[in-house]
């Protein structure tokens, strides 16, 4: 990897994917975790660990041990959808199901969550 005089990053072809993924995990993860912490504070919930993974079929998950997992492809979505996924998983810290009480928690933070939920389906 090297930088040219115009601040372009030049990557070797054989390492392009792994280096881009590393960059997204590093920078994107820091920004994402700040957003997640801000929502957690507003919702008065606490989580243990956050993992950013490359998965194919889900955007996020929450374990009974209060660990959160997120698909790194979230970094490519509009911010409003990232917010929805964050709030959705944080709401599971209060309700580990998709009951009315769960959706009420989501709606407190994201009043248009139904619209965002439908929009998100177009991306995976």
C-alpha positions as a Markdown table, in Angstrom:
| # | Residue | x | y | z |
|---|---|---|---|---|
| 1 | Unk | 0.0 | 0.0 | 0.0 |
| 2 | Unk | 1.3 | 3.5 | -0.7 |
| 3 | Unk | -0.1 | 7.0 | -1.1 |
| 4 | Unk | 0.4 | 9.2 | -4.1 |
| 5 | Unk | 0.7 | 13.0 | -4.2 |
| 6 | Unk | -3.1 | 13.4 | -4.6 |
| 7 | Unk | -3.8 | 11.4 | -1.4 |
| 8 | Unk | -5.1 | 8.5 | -3.3 |
| 9 | Unk | -4.6 | 5.1 | -1.7 |
| 10 | Unk | -3.0 | 2.6 | -4.1 |
| 11 | Unk | -3.7 | -1.0 | -3.1 |
| 12 | Unk | -2.2 | -4.2 | -4.6 |
| 13 | Unk | -4.9 | -6.1 | -6.4 |
| 14 | Unk | -4.4 | -9.3 | -4.4 |
| 15 | Unk | -4.9 | -7.5 | -1.1 |
| 16 | Unk | -7.6 | -5.0 | -2.1 |
| 17 | Unk | -10.6 | -6.8 | -0.5 |
| 18 | Unk | -8.9 | -7.6 | 2.8 |
| 19 | Unk | -7.5 | -4.1 | 3.1 |
| 20 | Unk | -10.8 | -2.4 | 2.3 |
| 21 | Unk | -12.6 | -4.7 | 4.8 |
| 22 | Unk | -10.0 | -3.8 | 7.4 |
| 23 | Unk | -10.4 | -0.1 | 6.8 |
| 24 | Unk | -14.2 | -0.4 | 7.1 |
| 25 | Unk | -14.0 | -2.4 | 10.3 |
| 26 | Unk | -11.5 | 0.1 | 11.8 |
| 27 | Unk | -13.0 | 3.4 | 10.9 |
| 28 | Unk | -16.6 | 2.4 | 10.5 |
| 29 | Unk | -16.5 | 0.4 | 13.7 |
| 30 | Unk | -15.4 | 3.4 | 15.7 |
| 31 | Unk | -18.2 | 5.6 | 14.3 |
| 32 | Unk | -20.7 | 2.9 | 14.6 |
| 33 | Unk | -19.9 | 2.1 | 18.3 |
| 34 | Unk | -20.3 | 5.8 | 19.2 |
| 35 | Unk | -23.7 | 5.9 | 17.6 |
| 36 | Unk | -24.6 | 2.6 | 19.4 |
| 37 | Unk | -23.5 | 4.0 | 22.7 |
| 38 | Unk | -25.5 | 7.2 | 22.2 |
| 39 | Unk | -28.7 | 5.2 | 21.5 |
| 40 | Unk | -28.0 | 2.9 | 24.5 |
| 41 | Unk | -27.7 | 5.9 | 26.8 |
| 42 | Unk | -31.0 | 7.3 | 25.5 |
| 43 | Unk | -32.7 | 3.9 | 25.8 |
| 44 | Unk | -31.2 | 3.3 | 29.3 |
| 45 | Unk | -29.8 | -0.1 | 28.3 |
| 46 | Unk | -26.3 | -1.7 | 28.7 |
| 47 | Unk | -24.6 | -4.2 | 26.4 |
| 48 | Unk | -21.4 | -6.2 | 26.9 |
| 49 | Unk | -19.6 | -6.8 | 23.6 |
| 50 | Unk | -20.1 | -5.6 | 20.1 |
| 51 | Unk | -18.9 | -7.6 | 17.1 |
| 52 | Unk | -18.9 | -6.5 | 13.5 |
| 53 | Unk | -19.0 | -9.5 | 11.2 |
| 54 | Unk | -19.3 | -10.3 | 7.5 |
| 55 | Unk | -22.6 | -12.3 | 7.4 |
| 56 | Unk | -25.0 | -12.9 | 4.5 |
| 57 | Unk | -28.6 | -13.0 | 5.8 |
| 58 | Unk | -29.0 | -10.7 | 8.9 |
| 59 | Unk | -28.2 | -7.1 | 9.8 |
| 60 | Unk | -27.8 | -7.7 | 13.5 |
| 61 | Unk | -28.4 | -9.9 | 16.5 |
| 62 | Unk | -28.5 | -9.7 | 20.3 |
| 63 | Unk | -27.7 | -12.6 | 22.6 |
| 64 | Unk | -29.1 | -13.4 | 26.0 |
| 65 | Unk | -25.6 | -12.5 | 27.4 |
| 66 | Unk | -26.2 | -8.9 | 26.1 |
| 67 | Unk | -23.7 | -9.2 | 23.2 |
| 68 | Unk | -24.5 | -7.5 | 20.0 |
| 69 | Unk | -23.5 | -8.6 | 16.5 |
| 70 | Unk | -23.8 | -6.5 | 13.4 |
| 71 | Unk | -23.2 | -7.1 | 9.7 |
| 72 | Unk | -20.3 | -4.9 | 8.5 |
| 73 | Unk | -22.4 | -4.2 | 5.3 |
| 74 | Unk | -24.4 | -1.8 | 7.5 |
| 75 | Unk | -21.6 | 0.7 | 6.8 |
| 76 | Unk | -22.9 | 1.0 | 3.2 |
| 77 | Unk | -26.5 | 1.8 | 4.1 |
| 78 | Unk | -28.1 | 5.2 | 4.6 |
| 79 | Unk | -27.6 | 6.4 | 8.1 |
| 80 | Unk | -31.4 | 6.3 | 8.9 |
| 81 | Unk | -31.3 | 2.5 | 8.3 |
| 82 | Unk | -28.2 | 2.1 | 10.5 |
| 83 | Unk | -30.0 | 3.9 | 13.2 |
| 84 | Unk | -33.0 | 1.6 | 12.9 |
| 85 | Unk | -30.8 | -1.6 | 13.1 |
| 86 | Unk | -29.0 | -0.2 | 16.2 |
| 87 | Unk | -32.3 | 0.6 | 18.0 |
| 88 | Unk | -33.8 | -2.7 | 17.0 |
| 89 | Unk | -31.0 | -4.7 | 18.5 |
| 90 | Unk | -30.8 | -2.5 | 21.6 |
| 91 | Unk | -34.5 | -2.9 | 22.1 |
| 92 | Unk | -33.8 | -6.6 | 22.5 |
| 93 | Unk | -31.9 | -5.8 | 25.7 |
| 94 | Unk | -35.3 | -4.9 | 27.1 |
| 95 | Unk | -37.5 | -7.4 | 25.2 |
| 96 | Unk | -35.8 | -10.6 | 23.8 |
| 97 | Unk | -38.6 | -11.1 | 21.4 |
| 98 | Unk | -40.7 | -9.2 | 18.8 |
| 99 | Unk | -43.7 | -8.6 | 21.0 |
| 100 | Unk | -45.8 | -5.4 | 21.1 |
| 101 | Unk | -43.7 | -4.2 | 24.0 |
| 102 | Unk | -40.6 | -4.7 | 21.9 |
| 103 | Unk | -41.9 | -2.7 | 19.0 |
| 104 | Unk | -43.1 | 0.0 | 21.4 |
| 105 | Unk | -39.5 | 0.3 | 22.6 |
| 106 | Unk | -38.3 | 0.7 | 19.0 |
| 107 | Unk | -41.0 | 3.2 | 18.2 |
| 108 | Unk | -40.0 | 5.5 | 21.1 |
| 109 | Unk | -36.7 | 6.1 | 19.3 |
| 110 | Unk | -37.7 | 5.6 | 15.7 |
| 111 | Unk | -41.3 | 6.7 | 15.1 |
| 112 | Unk | -41.2 | 5.7 | 11.5 |
| 113 | Unk | -39.6 | 2.3 | 12.1 |
| 114 | Unk | -42.2 | 0.4 | 10.0 |
| 115 | Unk | -41.1 | 2.4 | 6.9 |
| 116 | Unk | -37.4 | 1.9 | 7.7 |
| 117 | Unk | -37.9 | -1.8 | 8.3 |
| 118 | Unk | -39.5 | -2.1 | 4.8 |
| 119 | Unk | -36.8 | 0.0 | 3.2 |
| 120 | Unk | -34.1 | -2.2 | 4.8 |
| 121 | Unk | -35.6 | -5.4 | 3.2 |
| 122 | Unk | -34.4 | -4.1 | -0.2 |
| 123 | Unk | -30.8 | -4.3 | 0.8 |
| 124 | Unk | -30.2 | -7.9 | 1.9 |
